[in-house]
Amino acid sequence: MEVRKLQTTKAGTFIVTIPKEWVSKLGLKKGGLVYMDLEEGDIVVSPVSNTRVPPQSRPLQLDGSLDQKMLELSITASYIQGHDITEVISKEKILPEQKRWIREAVENLVGVEIAEEYSDKVVLQNLVDPLKFDLDRSMEKFSATSLAVLADAIKALATQDRMLAQDAYERGYQSTRLYRLLMRLAIQVVRSRKLRDEMKVHNIEELVGRVMAIKELGRIAYYAMRVAQHVREIEKRPDAVTVATIEKMAKETSQMQERAFEAFMKKDLGLASSVIDRMDEVRKLYEAVYLSSLRKEGAKESLPILLVVRAIRGMAGYTVALADDAVLAVFG
């Protein structure tokens, strides 16, 4: 950081000098154009010719403490944090099994491929251009995906269609790739002023709110996937009353999610409040299934049903959290 004295010209305008080293580093010359912007109380000056976001790189040291799960988490974290290049480096030879772990981790990340591969280093490169994505539309698609997974899981429950439940589960699992991409895009935009300029997005508070909303949608998607998983595990169709109660619970939760997302995008306080108020109904339906299952014999047979309604209640809970995000957006 440099401290410079603010000066005035004869015409009454204000001027400040820029360190010579900075000018050289940015490739600026006399007569060159710069952007000037007022951002949250700061004066930001940037070269007109340098609006593209430079690639971000992250080295990842591979050692004995990294098992497959830890390696996948590390690669995923590097991706979500916005790094375009992740170098997995080892002081010794990377084992074939470890390279398989890296390939499996890459399969779960949208736009990432292995760019270079050596005996002691694997270079991962992200090819996703954030400018080609509409963040809000992608969030809408993500929300719709979890609703579709829940709808098909409940349909599979009513019809005892395990193949449909399996399909819903696999789609839910694949949606985690979209969640990671959304988190990556949102964090990139929050961190990069130049990227915000190119995308014509300047409200930092709204962007932070979107990061929070994406996290809630990610948890909703996770529980939708779990609903499908547990429906798949049900061996005997529940009685008609239980099925009807679960269907009502899922319908209520889906409507809450649709309204919560709309409330967030439109900053509708009344709609957000109505979502929060509906949580009590979901709890009552959950308790009805729970108490009914306790009265019946065969705890083992009842367990998948209880896990289904618990997952639906989890979806509803994070839908309320999304509604809370909408309330914060209104008063942000």
Short mmCIF file of the C-alpha atoms (twelve columns), coordinates in Angstrom:
data_MODEL
# 
_entry.id   MODEL 
# 
loop_
_atom_site.group_PDB 
_atom_site.id 
_atom_site.type_symbol 
_atom_site.label_atom_id 
_atom_site.label_alt_id 
_atom_site.label_comp_id 
_atom_site.label_asym_id 
_atom_site.label_seq_id 
_atom_site.Cartn_x 
_atom_site.Cartn_y 
_atom_site.Cartn_z 
_atom_site.pdbx_PDB_model_num 
ATOM 1   C CA . MET A 1   0.000   0.000   0.000   1 
ATOM 2   C CA . GLU A 2   1.237   3.461   -0.926  1 
ATOM 3   C CA . VAL A 3   0.249   6.733   0.742   1 
ATOM 4   C CA . ARG A 4   0.114   9.689   -1.664  1 
ATOM 5   C CA . LYS A 5   -0.849  13.322  -1.173  1 
ATOM 6   C CA . LEU A 6   -4.014  14.547  -2.872  1 
ATOM 7   C CA . GLN A 7   -3.289  17.677  -4.937  1 
ATOM 8   C CA . THR A 8   -5.319  20.178  -6.932  1 
ATOM 9   C CA . THR A 9   -4.895  21.759  -10.347 1 
ATOM 10  C CA . LYS A 10  -5.524  25.384  -11.272 1 
ATOM 11  C CA . ALA A 11  -8.897  24.312  -12.652 1 
ATOM 12  C CA . GLY A 12  -9.883  22.996  -9.239  1 
ATOM 13  C CA . THR A 13  -9.843  19.267  -10.032 1 
ATOM 14  C CA . PHE A 14  -8.038  16.773  -7.805  1 
ATOM 15  C CA . ILE A 15  -5.088  14.638  -8.875  1 
ATOM 16  C CA . VAL A 16  -2.942  11.928  -7.300  1 
ATOM 17  C CA . THR A 17  0.216   10.314  -8.661  1 
ATOM 18  C CA . ILE A 18  0.616   6.564   -9.253  1 
ATOM 19  C CA . PRO A 19  3.856   4.752   -8.294  1 
ATOM 20  C CA . LYS A 20  6.112   4.251   -11.309 1 
ATOM 21  C CA . GLU A 21  6.586   0.543   -10.494 1 
ATOM 22  C CA . TRP A 22  2.828   -0.028  -10.648 1 
ATOM 23  C CA . VAL A 23  2.577   1.666   -14.025 1 
ATOM 24  C CA . SER A 24  5.368   -0.532  -15.387 1 
ATOM 25  C CA . LYS A 25  3.882   -3.709  -13.930 1 
ATOM 26  C CA . LEU A 26  0.489   -3.047  -15.505 1 
ATOM 27  C CA . GLY A 27  1.974   -2.076  -18.863 1 
ATOM 28  C CA . LEU A 28  0.544   1.441   -18.776 1 
ATOM 29  C CA . LYS A 29  1.953   4.329   -20.783 1 
ATOM 30  C CA . LYS A 30  1.423   8.061   -20.963 1 
ATOM 31  C CA . GLY A 31  -1.928  8.723   -22.577 1 
ATOM 32  C CA . GLY A 32  -3.265  5.272   -21.701 1 
ATOM 33  C CA . LEU A 33  -6.843  4.927   -20.498 1 
ATOM 34  C CA . VAL A 34  -7.915  3.732   -17.064 1 
ATOM 35  C CA . TYR A 35  -11.254 2.982   -15.461 1 
ATOM 36  C CA . MET A 36  -12.175 4.955   -12.341 1 
ATOM 37  C CA . ASP A 37  -14.874 3.612   -10.067 1 
ATOM 38  C CA . LEU A 38  -16.249 4.437   -6.611  1 
ATOM 39  C CA . GLU A 39  -16.764 1.135   -4.797  1 
ATOM 40  C CA . GLU A 40  -18.005 1.070   -1.208  1 
ATOM 41  C CA . GLY A 41  -16.065 4.174   -0.224  1 
ATOM 42  C CA . ASP A 42  -12.922 3.248   -2.175  1 
ATOM 43  C CA . ILE A 43  -11.622 4.820   -5.368  1 
ATOM 44  C CA . VAL A 44  -10.669 1.997   -7.735  1 
ATOM 45  C CA . VAL A 45  -8.459  2.622   -10.768 1 
ATOM 46  C CA . SER A 46  -7.845  -0.156  -13.314 1 
ATOM 47  C CA . PRO A 47  -6.377  -0.332  -16.850 1 
ATOM 48  C CA . VAL A 48  -8.952  -0.320  -19.662 1 
ATOM 49  C CA . SER A 49  -6.878  -2.826  -21.615 1 
ATOM 50  C CA . ASN A 50  -6.719  -5.335  -18.764 1 
ATOM 51  C CA . THR A 51  -10.312 -6.280  -17.968 1 
ATOM 52  C CA . ARG A 52  -9.891  -10.053 -18.277 1 
ATOM 53  C CA . VAL A 53  -9.519  -11.908 -15.024 1 
ATOM 54  C CA . PRO A 54  -6.044  -13.463 -14.730 1 
ATOM 55  C CA . PRO A 55  -5.997  -17.233 -14.158 1 
ATOM 56  C CA . GLN A 56  -5.728  -18.294 -10.534 1 
ATOM 57  C CA . SER A 57  -3.405  -21.153 -9.603  1 
ATOM 58  C CA . ARG A 58  -3.217  -23.344 -6.516  1 
ATOM 59  C CA . PRO A 59  -0.508  -25.923 -5.673  1 
ATOM 60  C CA . LEU A 60  -1.693  -28.980 -3.750  1 
ATOM 61  C CA . GLN A 61  0.973   -31.038 -2.011  1 
ATOM 62  C CA . LEU A 62  0.284   -34.765 -2.121  1 
ATOM 63  C CA . ASP A 63  1.671   -36.530 0.956   1 
ATOM 64  C CA . GLY A 64  0.908   -39.483 3.182   1 
ATOM 65  C CA . SER A 65  -1.828  -37.647 5.112   1 
ATOM 66  C CA . LEU A 66  -4.087  -37.361 2.056   1 
ATOM 67  C CA . ASP A 67  -6.319  -40.375 1.536   1 
ATOM 68  C CA . GLN A 68  -8.830  -40.505 -1.327  1 
ATOM 69  C CA . LYS A 69  -11.513 -38.536 0.524   1 
ATOM 70  C CA . MET A 70  -9.130  -35.817 1.677   1 
ATOM 71  C CA . LEU A 71  -7.657  -35.508 -1.811  1 
ATOM 72  C CA . GLU A 72  -11.106 -35.161 -3.382  1 
ATOM 73  C CA . LEU A 73  -12.115 -32.559 -0.795  1 
ATOM 74  C CA . SER A 74  -8.921  -30.585 -1.435  1 
ATOM 75  C CA . ILE A 75  -9.366  -30.601 -5.219  1 
ATOM 76  C CA . THR A 76  -13.030 -29.650 -4.844  1 
ATOM 77  C CA . ALA A 77  -12.175 -26.801 -2.458  1 
ATOM 78  C CA . SER A 78  -9.591  -25.442 -4.904  1 
ATOM 79  C CA . TYR A 79  -12.216 -25.552 -7.657  1 
ATOM 80  C CA . ILE A 80  -14.929 -23.829 -5.612  1 
ATOM 81  C CA . GLN A 81  -12.504 -21.123 -4.479  1 
ATOM 82  C CA . GLY A 82  -12.112 -20.132 -8.129  1 
ATOM 83  C CA . HIS A 83  -8.687  -21.498 -9.012  1 
ATOM 84  C CA . ASP A 84  -8.359  -22.138 -12.746 1 
ATOM 85  C CA . ILE A 85  -5.294  -24.334 -12.318 1 
ATOM 86  C CA . THR A 86  -4.677  -26.846 -9.533  1 
ATOM 87  C CA . GLU A 87  -1.309  -28.574 -9.448  1 
ATOM 88  C CA . VAL A 88  -1.239  -31.822 -7.495  1 
ATOM 89  C CA . ILE A 89  2.438   -32.200 -6.603  1 
ATOM 90  C CA . SER A 90  4.338   -34.989 -4.881  1 
ATOM 91  C CA . LYS A 91  7.917   -35.042 -3.647  1 
ATOM 92  C CA . GLU A 92  8.059   -38.590 -4.865  1 
ATOM 93  C CA . LYS A 93  6.316   -40.568 -7.589  1 
ATOM 94  C CA . ILE A 94  2.511   -40.296 -7.659  1 
ATOM 95  C CA . LEU A 95  1.141   -43.813 -7.346  1 
ATOM 96  C CA . PRO A 96  -1.270  -45.196 -10.004 1 
ATOM 97  C CA . GLU A 97  -3.958  -45.500 -7.328  1 
ATOM 98  C CA . GLN A 98  -3.540  -41.828 -6.425  1 
ATOM 99  C CA . LYS A 99  -3.841  -40.824 -10.075 1 
ATOM 100 C CA . ARG A 100 -7.088  -42.788 -10.203 1 
ATOM 101 C CA . TRP A 101 -8.303  -40.813 -7.188  1 
ATOM 102 C CA . ILE A 102 -7.500  -37.582 -9.024  1 
ATOM 103 C CA . ARG A 103 -9.403  -38.698 -12.139 1 
ATOM 104 C CA . GLU A 104 -12.442 -39.650 -10.062 1 
ATOM 105 C CA . ALA A 105 -12.376 -36.266 -8.314  1 
ATOM 106 C CA . VAL A 106 -12.245 -34.471 -11.669 1 
ATOM 107 C CA . GLU A 107 -15.324 -36.363 -12.898 1 
ATOM 108 C CA . ASN A 108 -17.408 -34.595 -10.243 1 
ATOM 109 C CA . LEU A 109 -16.348 -31.087 -11.323 1 
ATOM 110 C CA . VAL A 110 -17.905 -29.287 -14.295 1 
ATOM 111 C CA . GLY A 111 -15.348 -27.992 -16.795 1 
ATOM 112 C CA . VAL A 112 -12.206 -29.491 -15.246 1 
ATOM 113 C CA . GLU A 113 -9.793  -31.699 -17.154 1 
ATOM 114 C CA . ILE A 114 -6.288  -33.071 -16.672 1 
ATOM 115 C CA . ALA A 115 -4.107  -30.728 -18.715 1 
ATOM 116 C CA . GLU A 116 -0.690  -32.218 -17.905 1 
ATOM 117 C CA . GLU A 117 0.433   -35.405 -16.230 1 
ATOM 118 C CA . TYR A 118 3.919   -36.316 -14.999 1 
ATOM 119 C CA . SER A 119 5.346   -38.890 -12.617 1 
ATOM 120 C CA . ASP A 120 5.344   -36.383 -9.744  1 
ATOM 121 C CA . LYS A 121 2.739   -33.822 -10.831 1 
ATOM 122 C CA . VAL A 122 -0.769  -33.660 -12.274 1 
ATOM 123 C CA . VAL A 123 -2.052  -30.322 -13.550 1 
ATOM 124 C CA . LEU A 124 -5.820  -29.763 -13.489 1 
ATOM 125 C CA . GLN A 125 -7.266  -26.954 -15.583 1 
ATOM 126 C CA . ASN A 126 -10.711 -25.411 -15.409 1 
ATOM 127 C CA . LEU A 127 -12.212 -24.492 -18.790 1 
ATOM 128 C CA . VAL A 128 -15.432 -22.857 -17.571 1 
ATOM 129 C CA . ASP A 129 -15.841 -19.233 -18.655 1 
ATOM 130 C CA . PRO A 130 -17.905 -17.511 -15.929 1 
ATOM 131 C CA . LEU A 131 -19.098 -14.915 -18.449 1 
ATOM 132 C CA . LYS A 132 -21.066 -17.602 -20.294 1 
ATOM 133 C CA . PHE A 133 -23.225 -18.388 -17.262 1 
ATOM 134 C CA . ASP A 134 -26.253 -16.546 -15.968 1 
ATOM 135 C CA . LEU A 135 -25.976 -17.072 -12.215 1 
ATOM 136 C CA . ASP A 136 -29.647 -16.453 -11.437 1 
ATOM 137 C CA . ARG A 137 -30.909 -18.778 -14.166 1 
ATOM 138 C CA . SER A 138 -28.478 -21.460 -13.077 1 
ATOM 139 C CA . MET A 139 -29.764 -21.133 -9.506  1 
ATOM 140 C CA . GLU A 140 -33.328 -21.470 -10.776 1 
ATOM 141 C CA . LYS A 141 -32.371 -24.625 -12.674 1 
ATOM 142 C CA . PHE A 142 -30.682 -26.047 -9.594  1 
ATOM 143 C CA . SER A 143 -33.767 -25.442 -7.477  1 
ATOM 144 C CA . ALA A 144 -36.003 -27.049 -10.110 1 
ATOM 145 C CA . THR A 145 -33.742 -30.107 -10.219 1 
ATOM 146 C CA . SER A 146 -34.201 -30.868 -6.513  1 
ATOM 147 C CA . LEU A 147 -37.976 -30.401 -6.864  1 
ATOM 148 C CA . ALA A 148 -38.019 -32.912 -9.729  1 
ATOM 149 C CA . VAL A 149 -35.941 -35.403 -7.723  1 
ATOM 150 C CA . LEU A 150 -38.363 -35.144 -4.787  1 
ATOM 151 C CA . ALA A 151 -41.431 -35.480 -7.027  1 
ATOM 152 C CA . ASP A 152 -40.131 -38.638 -8.695  1 
ATOM 153 C CA . ALA A 153 -39.019 -40.128 -5.382  1 
ATOM 154 C CA . ILE A 154 -42.518 -39.705 -3.936  1 
ATOM 155 C CA . LYS A 155 -44.063 -41.097 -7.121  1 
ATOM 156 C CA . ALA A 156 -41.761 -44.099 -6.794  1 
ATOM 157 C CA . LEU A 157 -42.917 -44.544 -3.192  1 
ATOM 158 C CA . ALA A 158 -46.595 -44.563 -4.183  1 
ATOM 159 C CA . THR A 159 -46.091 -46.978 -7.085  1 
ATOM 160 C CA . GLN A 160 -43.313 -49.108 -5.560  1 
ATOM 161 C CA . ASP A 161 -41.114 -48.288 -8.547  1 
ATOM 162 C CA . ARG A 162 -37.562 -48.877 -7.351  1 
ATOM 163 C CA . MET A 163 -36.113 -48.127 -10.788 1 
ATOM 164 C CA . LEU A 164 -37.669 -44.661 -10.690 1 
ATOM 165 C CA . ALA A 165 -36.311 -44.148 -7.168  1 
ATOM 166 C CA . GLN A 166 -32.847 -45.180 -8.357  1 
ATOM 167 C CA . ASP A 167 -33.061 -42.794 -11.303 1 
ATOM 168 C CA . ALA A 168 -34.122 -39.941 -9.007  1 
ATOM 169 C CA . TYR A 169 -31.248 -40.739 -6.657  1 
ATOM 170 C CA . GLU A 170 -28.683 -40.707 -9.473  1 
ATOM 171 C CA . ARG A 171 -30.006 -37.384 -10.775 1 
ATOM 172 C CA . GLY A 172 -29.812 -35.986 -7.277  1 
ATOM 173 C CA . TYR A 173 -26.235 -37.165 -6.957  1 
ATOM 174 C CA . GLN A 174 -25.307 -35.568 -10.276 1 
ATOM 175 C CA . SER A 175 -26.819 -32.260 -9.156  1 
ATOM 176 C CA . THR A 176 -23.913 -31.899 -6.720  1 
ATOM 177 C CA . ARG A 177 -21.784 -31.024 -9.760  1 
ATOM 178 C CA . LEU A 178 -24.054 -28.062 -10.483 1 
ATOM 179 C CA . TYR A 179 -23.903 -27.001 -6.831  1 
ATOM 180 C CA . ARG A 180 -20.101 -26.869 -6.924  1 
ATOM 181 C CA . LEU A 181 -20.175 -24.909 -10.176 1 
ATOM 182 C CA . LEU A 182 -22.641 -22.384 -8.743  1 
ATOM 183 C CA . MET A 183 -20.548 -21.911 -5.621  1 
ATOM 184 C CA . ARG A 184 -17.460 -21.422 -7.760  1 
ATOM 185 C CA . LEU A 185 -19.133 -18.826 -10.000 1 
ATOM 186 C CA . ALA A 186 -20.628 -16.894 -7.091  1 
ATOM 187 C CA . ILE A 187 -17.346 -16.785 -5.154  1 
ATOM 188 C CA . GLN A 188 -15.416 -15.759 -8.274  1 
ATOM 189 C CA . VAL A 189 -17.752 -12.836 -8.877  1 
ATOM 190 C CA . VAL A 190 -17.633 -11.752 -5.233  1 
ATOM 191 C CA . ARG A 191 -13.824 -11.776 -5.219  1 
ATOM 192 C CA . SER A 192 -13.135 -10.200 -8.598  1 
ATOM 193 C CA . ARG A 193 -14.074 -6.597  -9.255  1 
ATOM 194 C CA . LYS A 194 -12.966 -6.955  -12.881 1 
ATOM 195 C CA . LEU A 195 -15.271 -9.913  -13.345 1 
ATOM 196 C CA . ARG A 196 -18.129 -7.942  -11.801 1 
ATOM 197 C CA . ASP A 197 -17.418 -5.151  -14.281 1 
ATOM 198 C CA . GLU A 198 -17.607 -7.540  -17.226 1 
ATOM 199 C CA . MET A 199 -20.809 -9.109  -15.907 1 
ATOM 200 C CA . LYS A 200 -22.182 -5.658  -15.041 1 
ATOM 201 C CA . VAL A 201 -22.845 -6.728  -11.458 1 
ATOM 202 C CA . HIS A 202 -21.779 -4.292  -8.743  1 
ATOM 203 C CA . ASN A 203 -23.846 -4.948  -5.611  1 
ATOM 204 C CA . ILE A 204 -21.565 -6.959  -3.317  1 
ATOM 205 C CA . GLU A 205 -24.285 -7.504  -0.703  1 
ATOM 206 C CA . GLU A 206 -26.564 -9.165  -3.264  1 
ATOM 207 C CA . LEU A 207 -23.737 -11.404 -4.424  1 
ATOM 208 C CA . VAL A 208 -22.962 -12.485 -0.856  1 
ATOM 209 C CA . GLY A 209 -26.669 -13.196 -0.446  1 
ATOM 210 C CA . ARG A 210 -26.545 -15.450 -3.496  1 
ATOM 211 C CA . VAL A 211 -23.656 -17.408 -2.021  1 
ATOM 212 C CA . MET A 212 -25.793 -18.008 1.085   1 
ATOM 213 C CA . ALA A 213 -28.818 -18.970 -1.028  1 
ATOM 214 C CA . ILE A 214 -26.777 -21.408 -3.100  1 
ATOM 215 C CA . LYS A 215 -25.613 -23.103 0.100   1 
ATOM 216 C CA . GLU A 216 -29.242 -23.518 1.219   1 
ATOM 217 C CA . LEU A 217 -30.214 -24.877 -2.211  1 
ATOM 218 C CA . GLY A 218 -27.294 -27.292 -1.991  1 
ATOM 219 C CA . ARG A 219 -28.563 -28.675 1.308   1 
ATOM 220 C CA . ILE A 220 -32.099 -28.910 -0.093  1 
ATOM 221 C CA . ALA A 221 -30.744 -30.871 -3.070  1 
ATOM 222 C CA . TYR A 222 -28.814 -33.158 -0.716  1 
ATOM 223 C CA . TYR A 223 -31.946 -34.079 1.234   1 
ATOM 224 C CA . ALA A 224 -33.953 -34.567 -1.973  1 
ATOM 225 C CA . MET A 225 -31.325 -37.093 -3.037  1 
ATOM 226 C CA . ARG A 226 -31.619 -38.814 0.364   1 
ATOM 227 C CA . VAL A 227 -35.400 -39.067 -0.003  1 
ATOM 228 C CA . ALA A 228 -34.885 -40.982 -3.252  1 
ATOM 229 C CA . GLN A 229 -32.204 -43.145 -1.656  1 
ATOM 230 C CA . HIS A 230 -34.434 -44.190 1.251   1 
ATOM 231 C CA . VAL A 231 -37.471 -44.779 -0.979  1 
ATOM 232 C CA . ARG A 232 -35.296 -47.178 -2.928  1 
ATOM 233 C CA . GLU A 233 -34.632 -49.088 0.313   1 
ATOM 234 C CA . ILE A 234 -38.316 -49.645 1.127   1 
ATOM 235 C CA . GLU A 235 -39.147 -53.307 0.576   1 
ATOM 236 C CA . LYS A 236 -42.882 -53.207 1.271   1 
ATOM 237 C CA . ARG A 237 -45.277 -50.469 0.225   1 
ATOM 238 C CA . PRO A 238 -46.525 -48.518 3.265   1 
ATOM 239 C CA . ASP A 239 -50.237 -48.363 4.032   1 
ATOM 240 C CA . ALA A 240 -52.385 -45.899 2.106   1 
ATOM 241 C CA . VAL A 241 -52.696 -43.430 4.998   1 
ATOM 242 C CA . THR A 242 -48.917 -43.228 5.446   1 
ATOM 243 C CA . VAL A 243 -48.349 -42.771 1.719   1 
ATOM 244 C CA . ALA A 244 -50.988 -40.025 1.565   1 
ATOM 245 C CA . THR A 245 -49.407 -38.221 4.543   1 
ATOM 246 C CA . ILE A 246 -45.932 -38.389 2.988   1 
ATOM 247 C CA . GLU A 247 -47.311 -37.149 -0.341  1 
ATOM 248 C CA . LYS A 248 -48.928 -34.202 1.445   1 
ATOM 249 C CA . MET A 249 -45.703 -33.489 3.322   1 
ATOM 250 C CA . ALA A 250 -43.671 -33.530 0.084   1 
ATOM 251 C CA . LYS A 251 -46.202 -31.308 -1.708  1 
ATOM 252 C CA . GLU A 252 -46.134 -28.793 1.134   1 
ATOM 253 C CA . THR A 253 -42.324 -28.776 1.112   1 
ATOM 254 C CA . SER A 254 -42.163 -28.327 -2.668  1 
ATOM 255 C CA . GLN A 255 -44.544 -25.373 -2.549  1 
ATOM 256 C CA . MET A 256 -42.495 -23.840 0.261   1 
ATOM 257 C CA . GLN A 257 -39.323 -24.181 -1.796  1 
ATOM 258 C CA . GLU A 258 -40.889 -22.619 -4.897  1 
ATOM 259 C CA . ARG A 259 -42.158 -19.685 -2.846  1 
ATOM 260 C CA . ALA A 260 -38.911 -19.258 -0.921  1 
ATOM 261 C CA . PHE A 261 -36.879 -19.097 -4.117  1 
ATOM 262 C CA . GLU A 262 -39.312 -16.612 -5.654  1 
ATOM 263 C CA . ALA A 263 -39.220 -14.540 -2.448  1 
ATOM 264 C CA . PHE A 264 -35.427 -14.464 -2.573  1 
ATOM 265 C CA . MET A 265 -35.205 -13.450 -6.217  1 
ATOM 266 C CA . LYS A 266 -37.970 -10.824 -5.951  1 
ATOM 267 C CA . LYS A 267 -37.129 -9.673  -2.400  1 
ATOM 268 C CA . ASP A 268 -40.707 -10.353 -1.353  1 
ATOM 269 C CA . LEU A 269 -40.989 -10.131 2.431   1 
ATOM 270 C CA . GLY A 270 -44.604 -11.290 2.573   1 
ATOM 271 C CA . LEU A 271 -43.895 -14.391 0.507   1 
ATOM 272 C CA . ALA A 272 -40.854 -15.224 2.622   1 
ATOM 273 C CA . SER A 273 -42.917 -14.882 5.805   1 
ATOM 274 C CA . SER A 274 -45.588 -17.223 4.446   1 
ATOM 275 C CA . VAL A 275 -42.926 -19.895 3.826   1 
ATOM 276 C CA . ILE A 276 -41.661 -19.670 7.402   1 
ATOM 277 C CA . ASP A 277 -45.212 -20.006 8.727   1 
ATOM 278 C CA . ARG A 278 -45.761 -23.277 6.794   1 
ATOM 279 C CA . MET A 279 -42.984 -25.119 8.638   1 
ATOM 280 C CA . ASP A 280 -45.354 -26.006 11.478  1 
ATOM 281 C CA . GLU A 281 -47.563 -27.946 9.051   1 
ATOM 282 C CA . VAL A 282 -44.579 -29.957 7.831   1 
ATOM 283 C CA . ARG A 283 -43.636 -30.786 11.421  1 
ATOM 284 C CA . LYS A 284 -47.183 -32.003 12.167  1 
ATOM 285 C CA . LEU A 285 -47.150 -34.282 9.131   1 
ATOM 286 C CA . TYR A 286 -43.727 -35.599 10.126  1 
ATOM 287 C CA . GLU A 287 -44.930 -36.361 13.641  1 
ATOM 288 C CA . ALA A 288 -48.017 -38.135 12.284  1 
ATOM 289 C CA . VAL A 289 -45.889 -40.548 10.242  1 
ATOM 290 C CA . TYR A 290 -43.399 -40.969 13.077  1 
ATOM 291 C CA . LEU A 291 -46.033 -41.823 15.696  1 
ATOM 292 C CA . SER A 292 -47.844 -44.136 13.301  1 
ATOM 293 C CA . SER A 293 -44.606 -46.025 12.613  1 
ATOM 294 C CA . LEU A 294 -43.902 -46.439 16.339  1 
ATOM 295 C CA . ARG A 295 -47.271 -48.124 16.879  1 
ATOM 296 C CA . LYS A 296 -46.580 -50.740 14.241  1 
ATOM 297 C CA . GLU A 297 -44.532 -53.877 14.588  1 
ATOM 298 C CA . GLY A 298 -41.313 -54.313 12.661  1 
ATOM 299 C CA . ALA A 299 -38.955 -51.450 13.474  1 
ATOM 300 C CA . LYS A 300 -36.615 -52.561 10.709  1 
ATOM 301 C CA . GLU A 301 -39.343 -52.166 8.091   1 
ATOM 302 C CA . SER A 302 -40.329 -48.748 9.483   1 
ATOM 303 C CA . LEU A 303 -36.792 -47.305 9.423   1 
ATOM 304 C CA . PRO A 304 -36.663 -46.359 5.694   1 
ATOM 305 C CA . ILE A 305 -40.043 -44.629 6.030   1 
ATOM 306 C CA . LEU A 306 -38.787 -42.622 8.993   1 
ATOM 307 C CA . LEU A 307 -35.652 -41.699 7.071   1 
ATOM 308 C CA . VAL A 308 -37.781 -40.541 4.125   1 
ATOM 309 C CA . VAL A 309 -39.889 -38.170 6.221   1 
ATOM 310 C CA . ARG A 310 -36.820 -36.961 8.117   1 
ATOM 311 C CA . ALA A 311 -35.161 -36.072 4.812   1 
ATOM 312 C CA . ILE A 312 -38.291 -34.237 3.631   1 
ATOM 313 C CA . ARG A 313 -38.338 -32.336 6.927   1 
ATOM 314 C CA . GLY A 314 -34.673 -31.485 6.293   1 
ATOM 315 C CA . MET A 315 -35.612 -30.058 2.889   1 
ATOM 316 C CA . ALA A 316 -38.335 -27.967 4.504   1 
ATOM 317 C CA . GLY A 317 -35.938 -26.730 7.174   1 
ATOM 318 C CA . TYR A 318 -33.420 -25.456 4.654   1 
ATOM 319 C CA . THR A 319 -36.265 -23.981 2.613   1 
ATOM 320 C CA . VAL A 320 -37.052 -21.866 5.675   1 
ATOM 321 C CA . ALA A 321 -33.357 -20.902 5.757   1 
ATOM 322 C CA . LEU A 322 -33.713 -19.797 2.116   1 
ATOM 323 C CA . ALA A 323 -36.726 -17.712 3.136   1 
ATOM 324 C CA . ASP A 324 -34.580 -16.182 5.890   1 
ATOM 325 C CA . ASP A 325 -32.036 -15.262 3.202   1 
ATOM 326 C CA . ALA A 326 -34.877 -13.555 1.332   1 
ATOM 327 C CA . VAL A 327 -35.716 -11.512 4.442   1 
ATOM 328 C CA . LEU A 328 -32.058 -10.464 4.754   1 
ATOM 329 C CA . ALA A 329 -32.051 -9.502  1.060   1 
ATOM 330 C CA . VAL A 330 -35.049 -7.233  1.626   1 
ATOM 331 C CA . PHE A 331 -33.320 -5.329  4.409   1 
ATOM 332 C CA . GLY A 332 -29.777 -5.573  2.975   1 
# 
